[in-house]
Amino acid sequence: MCVVGCVGGFRCRRAAGSSPTRGRYAREGPVVTRVYRRVSRSLRRQCRRSPSRLPSACERRACTRHSARAPVNLFRRAQSLPSPSESDRPLNDLYSRPPRRPAQMLVLGDAHANESDRRQALFAAYRAADADVALQVGDLYYYDLPVQTYFIAGNNEDFDVVEALRHGRVSSSDVENATLLASDAVDLQGIRVGGLSGNYAPTQFEKSRDELEGDRRRHFVREDVEAAKELEDVDVFLTHEAPHGTPVVEDYDVGCKYVDEILEALEPDLCLVGHHHEHTESTFGPTRVVTLGPVWESYYDLEPETLELARYETPDA
């Protein structure tokens, strides 16, 4: 067994036979799961809150990614708090004023940009934001984009293009600056962004991805969920299905238990959700959940340092 750090005076040891990528560790005495990851995340947030405090040698061993990412993303929520008048106004109450500077990171809801007017709205959002990188939460349906865009697949896509991107085989003049996140993650501007592509169908979930054909390729399967749950240190998670407790208005019960499982495993700071064409804000455990309005209504600016999200009205094309 390998000693990895200290928690409340107890020595934490890697449990015999456990997988180090899942972060399952046990304290001497009663078994405590995922101690290591939670202590590591807690220490990173403490370092973020007090950057002048130097961690002890024991804490450095537990906080394995401290030296690599500490200056940027260790603790956010206590920093740059808005004034009471600003914090009392939710994003869906009033749009923020147009930004006076280029957006830090453009965030886009559903686009459905296979339709001409929706595609014009998409490009109007890109022009207004003037960002160098973008995140998009599915139903993009147009892949020749002006800046590097990391997106998840929704239930309305060109699935031939999506499958080619999934396997890294695309080479087309109709696909530019489009990167699919499918149960994987990428580091952008000091934060780690992960995503789950597709939506849920109980009749397809237990199949292998190779068994999905035609439009059925829009669904995620169990192997996709399990791969997403293995991701580490995700700060922002993109999904086209909402977790339970999301206050969108639909004529069915909203919430997917498999998205719940992913958020419980990863505990990201922020989860961005597509599909519902409605802006809402809620929480799932420690995670802030925001369902995004569609591109033809609004776009968003994400500040990587604080994970603050500002909403702006999409100008006329």
N, C-alpha and C positions, 0 to 999 in steps of 0.2 A: 504494500500500500504506500501511497505517496502523500506526504503531508503537504497541503496547499495553502493553508492560511488559518486564521484564528477567528472565532465568533464567540463573543461573550466569555472568553477565557477557555473555551473548549477547542481542542484541535480538530480540524475538519480533515477527513481522509476520504480519498476516492473509494467508493464502494467496490468491492471485488467483483470483477466481471462486468462492471457497468461501462457504458459507452461514453467517452469523454465529450463527444459532441452534444450529448443530451444534457450535460451538466448535472448529473445525478450524483450527489455526494451525501455521505452519512456522517453524523456526529457520533463520537464514542458514546455508547449508551443507546437511547432510542433512535431509530432510523428517521432521518429528516431528509426528504427529497428536495432536490434543486437548491440546497443551501448555498452552494458555491456561486451559482449564477445570481441569486438574489443579493448575496453579500457583495459580489463584484459590482452589480448595478448600483446598490446603495452607496458604496464607496465612491464610485464615479460621480454620483450626484452630489455627495458631500464635498468632493474635490471641486466640483463645478461651483457650488455655493461659496466656498472659501478657497479660491485658487492659490492664496498665499500659504495655506497650510500644507506642509510637506507630509506625505504619507509615511507611515512606518515601514520597515522592511517587511513585516508580516502583511501589512495592507497592500504593499506593492505586489507581493506574490498573489494575493487574492484578486487584486484588480489588474488582471493580465493585460488589459488594453489601455491602461492608464497613460503610459508614456506616448502611445501612438495617437490618441484622440483627445486627451485631456483638455487642450486649449479650446476645443470647439464644442463638444457635445456632451459634457459630463453632467451638467445640471442646467435646466432652462427655466423651469416654471417660476423660480424665485427672482428671475432677472427681468429687467425692463418692464415692470408691471405698469399697465396704463393707469391714467388718473381715474378716480371713481366714476366720473361722468362718462368716460370711454368704456370702462369695463362693464358698466351697467347696461350698455347698449349691445344686444346680440347682433351677430353678423346678418341675420335674416330680417332684422328690424329695418335698417336703412343701409344702403350701399355706402361704402367708404368713399371719400373723395378720390378723384383720379390721382394716381401717384405722380409725384413730381420728379421721380427718378425711375430708371428702369427697374422692373420687378427683379427681386432676388431669385425667385424660382417660380415660374408660371405653373399654376395648377388648373386643370381643365376637367369639367364634368363631361357627361355624354355629349357627343358631337353629331352622330348620324350624318357624317359629312359626305356620304354618297349622294345626298340631295344638294342641288346647286346652292340654294339659299342658306342651308346649314353650313355648307363648306365656306361660303363667303363670311358667315359669322365666325367660323373657326379662325380664319385668317385675320379677321378684324381683331380678335382677341390677341393673337400673336403680335400684331402690329402695336396695339395699345400697350401691351405689357412690356415689349422690347426686352425680353429676357434672353439669356443664353441657353437655358435648359428648361424643360417642361416635364410635368407629370400629368398623366391622363388616366381616367378610371374606367375605361371600356366604352364599347359602342363608338369607336373612333371612325372606322369604315373609310378612312382615307389616309394614305401612308406616305405621301410625298410632301414632307413637312419642312418649314423654313429653319427650324432649330432642332437640336437633338431632343427627342421626346421619348421618355420612358413610359410605356403604357401597359395596361393589362387588357386582355381580350374580354369583351362583353358577350352578350348573346346575339348581337347584330354586328357582324363583321364579314369581311371577305375571308373565309376560313381557309382557302387555299394559300393566301398570303400569310395568315397567322400560323398555319402549320409549317410553312417554309421558314418563317422567322423562328419558330420554336426549335427547329432543327438546324438553324444557321445556314440554310441552303438558298436564301433569296438573293437574286441578282437581277434587278429590274429597274428601268428608268422610272417606274411608278412607285418605287419604294426608296425613300431617302430620309435619313435622320429619324427612323422609327426603330426603337428597340423594345422587344417584348419582355416583360417580366412574367415568368411562368413558374411560380414556386421557387424563385431565386431572388437575389438581392444585389444591389449595386451601391457603391459609395459615391455620393454627390455632395460637393460643397461642405464636407465635414459631417454629413449625416448619412445613415444607412437606410436605404429605401428597399422594401421587399414588396412582393405582390403575388396574388393568387388570380390566375386567369380563369374565366368562365363562370357559369352559374350552375346551380344545383338541380339535378333531376334524380329522384330516388330510383327510377328504373335503369339509370345508366351508371350510378355511382360505384357499384362493385365491379364494373367491367374494367378491363385494361384500356389504356388510351389507344392502343392499336386496334381495338375492336370498334371504336367510334367512327362512324362514316357520315359523310354529307354534313347536314346541319347539326347532327348530334355531336360534332366536334366542338360545339359551343360549350359543352358541359365540362366541369372538372370531375375527376374521379378520386377514389380513395388515395391512390399513389400520389396525386398532386397535393392533397391535404397533408399527408404524412411528410412529404418533402418540405412543404412550407413550415411545418412544425419544427423541423430540424434547423431552421435558419437561426443565426445568432446575432445578438446586439442590434436588432432592427429598431430604428427610431420611428419610422413612418411606414405604415402598411397600407397597400392599395387592394381593394376588393370590390367586385361587382355585386356581391351579395352582402346584405347587412347582417350584423349580429342581432341577437334579441335585445329588446329594449329601445330600438331605434324608433323615434316618434314620427315616421313618415305616414302619410295617409294613403292607404290602399284598400281594396275590397277583399283582401286576404290577410292572414296573419304574417307579419313581416318578421324575419329572423331565421338564420340558418345555424343549426347547432354545430356544424363543422367549422364555420367562421368563428363561432364562440370558442371552440377548442384551440384554434390557431392563436387567437388573441390571449387566451389563458396561458398558452405555452410561451408566447413571445413577449407579452406585456409591452408592446410598443407605446411610445408616448402619444402617438396620433394615428388614427385609422381614417382614411379617406375612402368614401363609398360612392359608387355610381348607381346606375340603373333606375332610380326612382324619380329623377328629374325634379327634385325638391330639396331645398336647403333646410337641414335641421342640424341641431347640435345636441349631443348627449354624451354619456360616459358608459363605458363597459369596464368594470373594475377600475384599474388605474389609468385606463386608456381613454383619451378624448376621441369621440367619434363624430365625424362631420360627414353628412350626406351632401353631395354637391348639386347645385342647380345646373341645368344644361348650358352648354356653351352659348347658345343663341340668347340667353338671358344674362349670364354673368361669367366672369372668370375670377381667379384668385391669385394672390401673391403670398407665397410662403417664405418667411424669414428663417433661414436655416439655423441661425444662432439661438433663437428663442422658440422656434416653431409657432410663432404667431401667424395667423392666417387672416388676410384682409380680402374682402370681397368687393368687386367693382362691376358696374354695369357694362356689358359688352356694347361698344358703340356701333352705330350703323355701318354697314359694310361700304 
